[in-house]
Amino acid sequence: MAMMLNDPRFIERFGVDYAPGEVIFCEFEPGHDFYFINSGKVKIVKIINNREKTLDMMGPGDVFGEMAILEEEPRSASVIATEATKVLKFHRDNFDTLLAGNPQLAYKLLVVFSKRIYDAKRRLMILLLNEPTLKVMDVACMLAEQDPHLDLSGTVHLKVNAQEISNWAGISVDDANKSLTHLANLGKIELFHDKVVVKNIRDFQRTVSSRRKQMFSK
């Protein structure tokens, strides 16, 4: 069940309303605030090859823009309300006061930050691999491991395309397509325009783990 912040004083002080289709913040803008969704929904979007790509949908209880607390970097994506939405908007300067006054939110943010750190560590593991095909295989492993609904003992359907794989793997889209085609020719995957079907994700995990051990044992 999503966590809600129902303290009227809290909502009055930090609450901001957005209409359907209204932009909350844009990619590349400076980031100083983060947001807790109290009601409504938003979509996280990024412009890729001059087209808007939806990266995620978020609803009540979700937090976004939290990297403003951890680093002073421009926004990595845009956020748009998809329906009437009320968010609680917090600034870096009142972060300590916020945590002291709301342990529930402090815990929520701790979970979010922990996932961010894990994601960064997992991506570094991919980037340190020295072959594009290995990187693509490890991206598939990472995406499969992140989905609690997938049965990793059988065929795995991953809703991902070459552009997204190239972003995770830190390689060009051309190299990602070449690696995917190579794996398809070996019969290890099936390619579709909006997904990749991995026949045996455990085989990918074993292959990547073995090669990683070889690299770091030298």
Sine and cosine of phi, psi and omega as CSV:
sin_phi,cos_phi,sin_psi,cos_psi,sin_omega,cos_omega
0.00,0.00,0.72,-0.69,-0.06,-1.00
-0.92,0.38,0.62,-0.79,0.05,-1.00
-0.97,0.24,0.70,-0.72,0.03,-1.00
-0.87,-0.50,0.52,-0.85,0.09,-1.00
-0.93,-0.36,0.98,-0.20,-0.16,-0.99
-0.97,-0.25,0.09,1.00,0.02,-1.00
-0.92,0.40,0.91,-0.41,-0.05,-1.00
-0.83,0.56,-0.58,0.82,0.00,-1.00
-0.91,0.41,-0.61,0.79,0.02,-1.00
-0.91,0.42,-0.73,0.68,-0.03,-1.00
-0.91,0.41,-0.65,0.76,-0.01,-1.00
-0.91,0.42,-0.62,0.78,-0.06,-1.00
-0.97,0.23,-0.64,0.77,-0.14,-0.99
-0.92,-0.38,-0.17,0.98,-0.11,-0.99
-0.94,0.34,0.67,-0.74,0.08,-1.00
-0.69,-0.73,0.71,-0.71,-0.01,-1.00
-0.98,-0.21,0.62,-0.78,0.06,-1.00
-0.78,-0.63,0.65,-0.76,0.03,-1.00
-1.00,0.08,0.34,-0.94,0.06,-1.00
-0.82,0.58,0.76,-0.66,0.01,-1.00
1.00,0.07,-0.09,1.00,-0.02,-1.00
-0.98,0.20,0.69,-0.73,-0.01,-1.00
-0.99,0.14,0.80,-0.60,0.02,-1.00
-1.00,0.08,-0.72,0.70,0.23,-0.97
-0.40,-0.92,0.32,-0.95,-0.09,-1.00
-0.94,-0.34,0.46,-0.89,0.10,-0.99
-0.83,0.56,0.64,-0.77,0.05,-1.00
0.99,0.17,-0.13,0.99,0.10,-1.00
-0.93,0.36,0.45,-0.89,0.13,-0.99
-0.88,0.47,0.58,-0.82,-0.02,-1.00
-0.91,-0.42,0.89,-0.45,0.02,-1.00
-0.82,-0.57,-0.21,0.98,-0.07,-1.00
-0.84,-0.53,0.45,-0.89,0.17,-0.99
-0.79,-0.62,0.25,-0.97,-0.25,-0.97
-0.71,-0.70,0.63,-0.78,0.11,-0.99
-0.90,-0.43,0.79,-0.61,-0.03,-1.00
-1.00,0.10,0.90,-0.43,0.02,-1.00
-1.00,0.01,-0.57,0.82,0.08,-1.00
-0.38,-0.92,0.42,-0.91,-0.01,-1.00
1.00,-0.05,-0.19,-0.98,-0.03,-1.00
-0.60,-0.80,0.46,-0.89,0.07,-1.00
-0.72,-0.70,0.33,-0.94,0.13,-0.99
-0.86,-0.51,0.60,-0.80,0.04,-1.00
-0.99,-0.16,0.86,-0.52,-0.09,-1.00
-0.78,-0.62,0.42,-0.91,0.03,-1.00
-0.61,-0.79,0.60,-0.80,0.04,-1.00
-1.00,0.07,0.89,-0.46,0.01,-1.00
-0.81,-0.59,0.85,-0.52,-0.04,-1.00
0.80,0.59,0.70,0.71,0.04,-1.00
0.90,0.43,0.29,0.96,0.04,-1.00
-0.81,-0.59,0.60,-0.80,0.01,-1.00
-0.98,0.19,0.83,-0.56,-0.01,-1.00
-0.90,-0.43,0.82,-0.57,0.04,-1.00
-0.99,0.16,0.87,-0.49,-0.02,-1.00
-1.00,0.02,-0.53,0.85,-0.08,-1.00
-0.26,-0.97,0.39,-0.92,0.14,-0.99
-0.87,-0.48,0.65,-0.76,-0.03,-1.00
-0.75,-0.66,0.49,-0.87,-0.02,-1.00
-0.68,-0.73,-0.26,-0.97,-0.07,-1.00
-0.79,0.61,0.73,-0.68,0.00,-1.00
1.00,-0.08,-0.22,0.98,0.00,-1.00
-1.00,0.08,0.43,-0.90,0.02,-1.00
-0.87,-0.48,0.66,-0.75,0.10,-1.00
-0.62,-0.78,0.32,-0.95,-0.04,-1.00
0.97,0.25,0.21,0.98,-0.12,-0.99
-0.93,0.36,-0.29,0.96,0.01,-1.00
-0.91,0.41,-0.25,0.97,0.09,-1.00
-0.88,0.48,-0.43,0.90,0.02,-1.00
-0.98,0.19,-0.50,0.87,-0.13,-0.99
-1.00,-0.06,-0.48,0.88,-0.08,-1.00
-0.45,-0.89,0.37,-0.93,0.02,-1.00
-0.97,-0.22,0.94,0.35,-0.02,-1.00
-0.89,-0.45,0.46,-0.89,0.08,-1.00
-0.88,0.48,0.39,-0.92,0.03,-1.00
-0.87,0.49,0.68,-0.73,-0.03,-1.00
-1.00,0.02,-0.14,0.99,0.01,-1.00
-0.36,-0.93,0.17,-0.99,0.07,-1.00
-0.98,-0.20,0.42,-0.91,0.04,-1.00
-0.80,-0.60,0.77,-0.64,-0.07,-1.00
-0.77,-0.64,0.73,-0.69,0.08,-1.00
-0.94,0.34,0.73,-0.68,0.02,-1.00
-0.99,-0.17,-0.17,0.99,0.09,-1.00
-0.42,-0.91,0.05,-1.00,0.05,-1.00
-0.83,0.56,0.85,-0.53,-0.17,-0.99
-0.72,-0.69,0.69,-0.72,0.13,-0.99
-0.92,-0.40,0.83,-0.55,0.06,-1.00
-0.90,-0.44,0.39,-0.92,0.20,-0.98
-0.98,-0.21,0.86,-0.52,-0.12,-0.99
-0.97,-0.25,0.85,-0.52,-0.06,-1.00
-0.86,-0.51,0.55,-0.83,-0.01,-1.00
-0.96,-0.29,0.42,-0.91,0.02,-1.00
-0.82,0.58,-0.58,0.81,-0.08,-1.00
-0.92,0.38,-0.48,0.88,-0.01,-1.00
-0.97,-0.25,0.30,0.95,-0.07,-1.00
-0.89,0.46,-0.73,0.68,-0.04,-1.00
-0.88,0.47,-0.69,0.72,0.02,-1.00
-0.89,0.46,-0.65,0.76,0.00,-1.00
-0.87,0.49,-0.74,0.68,-0.04,-1.00
-0.91,0.42,-0.64,0.77,-0.01,-1.00
-0.91,0.41,-0.53,0.85,-0.06,-1.00
-1.00,-0.02,-0.17,0.99,-0.05,-1.00
-0.54,-0.84,1.00,0.08,-0.01,-1.00
-0.85,0.53,-0.53,0.85,0.02,-1.00
-0.87,0.50,-0.73,0.68,-0.01,-1.00
-0.93,0.36,-0.59,0.81,0.04,-1.00
-0.85,0.52,-0.68,0.73,0.02,-1.00
-0.91,0.41,-0.68,0.73,0.00,-1.00
-0.85,0.52,-0.71,0.71,-0.01,-1.00
-0.92,0.39,-0.60,0.80,0.05,-1.00
-0.87,0.50,-0.67,0.74,0.04,-1.00
-0.89,0.46,-0.71,0.71,-0.01,-1.00
-0.89,0.45,-0.72,0.70,-0.01,-1.00
-0.90,0.44,-0.63,0.78,0.01,-1.00
-0.88,0.47,-0.65,0.76,0.03,-1.00
-0.91,0.40,-0.63,0.77,0.03,-1.00
-0.87,0.50,-0.70,0.72,-0.01,-1.00
-0.91,0.42,-0.66,0.75,0.04,-1.00
-0.88,0.47,-0.71,0.71,-0.02,-1.00
-0.87,0.49,-0.66,0.75,0.01,-1.00
-0.90,0.43,-0.67,0.74,0.02,-1.00
-0.91,0.42,-0.66,0.75,-0.03,-1.00
-0.91,0.40,-0.64,0.77,0.01,-1.00
-0.92,0.38,-0.61,0.80,0.04,-1.00
-0.88,0.48,-0.63,0.77,0.04,-1.00
-0.86,0.51,-0.62,0.78,0.03,-1.00
-0.93,0.37,-0.72,0.69,-0.07,-1.00
-0.90,0.44,-0.47,0.88,-0.03,-1.00
-0.97,0.23,-0.24,0.97,0.08,-1.00
-0.92,0.38,0.54,-0.84,-0.17,-0.98
-0.98,-0.22,0.10,0.99,0.01,-1.00
-0.75,-0.66,0.71,-0.71,0.00,-1.00
-0.82,0.58,-0.66,0.75,-0.03,-1.00
-0.91,0.40,-0.62,0.79,0.07,-1.00
-0.90,0.44,-0.65,0.76,0.02,-1.00
-0.89,0.45,-0.67,0.74,0.02,-1.00
-0.90,0.44,-0.67,0.75,0.03,-1.00
-0.88,0.47,-0.64,0.77,-0.03,-1.00
-0.96,0.30,-0.53,0.85,0.11,-0.99
-0.87,0.49,-0.69,0.73,0.04,-1.00
-0.87,0.49,-0.67,0.74,0.02,-1.00
-0.88,0.47,-0.72,0.70,-0.02,-1.00
-0.87,0.49,-0.72,0.69,-0.02,-1.00
-0.90,0.43,-0.61,0.79,0.03,-1.00
-0.93,0.37,-0.65,0.76,-0.02,-1.00
-0.92,0.40,-0.47,0.88,-0.05,-1.00
-0.98,0.19,-0.30,0.95,-0.06,-1.00
-0.99,-0.12,0.96,-0.28,-0.06,-1.00
-0.93,0.36,-0.22,0.98,-0.04,-1.00
-1.00,0.01,-0.15,0.99,-0.04,-1.00
-0.99,0.10,0.63,-0.77,0.12,-0.99
-1.00,-0.06,0.96,-0.28,-0.10,-1.00
-0.97,0.26,-0.07,1.00,0.01,-1.00
-1.00,0.06,-0.14,0.99,-0.03,-1.00
-0.80,-0.59,-0.35,-0.94,0.05,-1.00
-0.93,0.37,0.69,-0.73,-0.07,-1.00
-0.89,-0.46,0.78,-0.63,0.04,-1.00
-0.98,-0.21,0.88,-0.47,-0.02,-1.00
-0.93,-0.37,0.85,-0.53,0.02,-1.00
-0.99,0.13,1.00,0.06,-0.08,-1.00
-0.43,-0.90,0.47,-0.88,0.06,-1.00
-0.85,-0.52,0.04,-1.00,-0.08,-1.00
-0.89,0.47,-0.60,0.80,0.01,-1.00
-0.88,0.48,-0.72,0.69,-0.01,-1.00
-0.92,0.39,-0.64,0.77,0.05,-1.00
-0.89,0.46,-0.67,0.74,0.00,-1.00
-0.89,0.45,-0.60,0.80,0.03,-1.00
-0.89,0.45,-0.73,0.68,0.01,-1.00
-0.91,0.41,-0.63,0.78,-0.10,-0.99
-0.99,0.11,-0.23,0.97,-0.03,-1.00
0.94,0.34,0.56,0.83,0.03,-1.00
-0.80,-0.60,0.18,-0.98,0.02,-1.00
-0.95,0.30,0.36,-0.93,0.06,-1.00
-0.88,0.48,-0.59,0.81,0.02,-1.00
-0.88,0.47,-0.71,0.70,0.03,-1.00
-0.91,0.41,-0.60,0.80,0.04,-1.00
-0.89,0.45,-0.69,0.72,0.02,-1.00
-0.90,0.43,-0.64,0.77,0.03,-1.00
-0.89,0.46,-0.68,0.73,-0.01,-1.00
-0.92,0.39,-0.66,0.75,0.02,-1.00
-0.90,0.44,-0.68,0.74,0.02,-1.00
-0.89,0.45,-0.66,0.76,0.04,-1.00
-0.87,0.49,-0.72,0.70,0.01,-1.00
-0.92,0.40,-0.56,0.83,0.05,-1.00
-0.93,0.37,-0.66,0.75,0.02,-1.00
-0.91,0.43,-0.47,0.88,0.05,-1.00
-0.99,0.17,-0.10,0.99,-0.01,-1.00
0.99,0.17,0.25,0.97,-0.04,-1.00
-1.00,0.05,-0.41,0.91,0.01,-1.00
-0.65,-0.76,0.27,-0.96,0.21,-0.98
-0.86,-0.50,0.67,-0.74,-0.06,-1.00
-0.96,-0.29,0.71,-0.70,0.11,-0.99
-0.75,-0.66,0.22,-0.98,-0.10,-0.99
-0.92,0.39,-0.43,0.90,-0.07,-1.00
-0.82,-0.57,0.15,0.99,0.01,-1.00
-0.34,-0.94,0.29,-0.96,0.09,-1.00
-0.82,-0.57,0.78,-0.63,0.03,-1.00
-0.97,-0.25,0.90,-0.44,-0.01,-1.00
-0.99,-0.12,0.84,-0.55,-0.08,-1.00
-0.93,0.37,-0.62,0.78,-0.06,-1.00
-0.54,-0.84,1.00,-0.01,-0.07,-1.00
-0.92,0.39,-0.47,0.88,0.05,-1.00
-0.89,0.46,-0.58,0.81,0.04,-1.00
-0.90,0.44,-0.65,0.76,0.07,-1.00
-0.88,0.47,-0.70,0.71,-0.01,-1.00
-0.87,0.49,-0.69,0.72,0.00,-1.00
-0.91,0.42,-0.68,0.73,-0.02,-1.00
-0.89,0.45,-0.74,0.67,-0.02,-1.00
-0.90,0.43,-0.70,0.72,0.00,-1.00
-0.87,0.49,-0.68,0.73,-0.01,-1.00
-0.90,0.45,-0.71,0.70,-0.01,-1.00
-0.93,0.37,-0.57,0.82,0.02,-1.00
-0.91,0.41,-0.66,0.75,0.04,-1.00
-0.89,0.45,-0.62,0.78,0.03,-1.00
-0.90,0.44,-0.67,0.74,-0.01,-1.00
-0.88,0.48,-0.70,0.71,-0.15,-0.99
-1.00,-0.06,0.01,1.00,0.09,-1.00
-1.00,-0.07,-0.12,0.99,-0.01,-1.00
-0.98,0.21,0.00,0.00,0.00,0.00
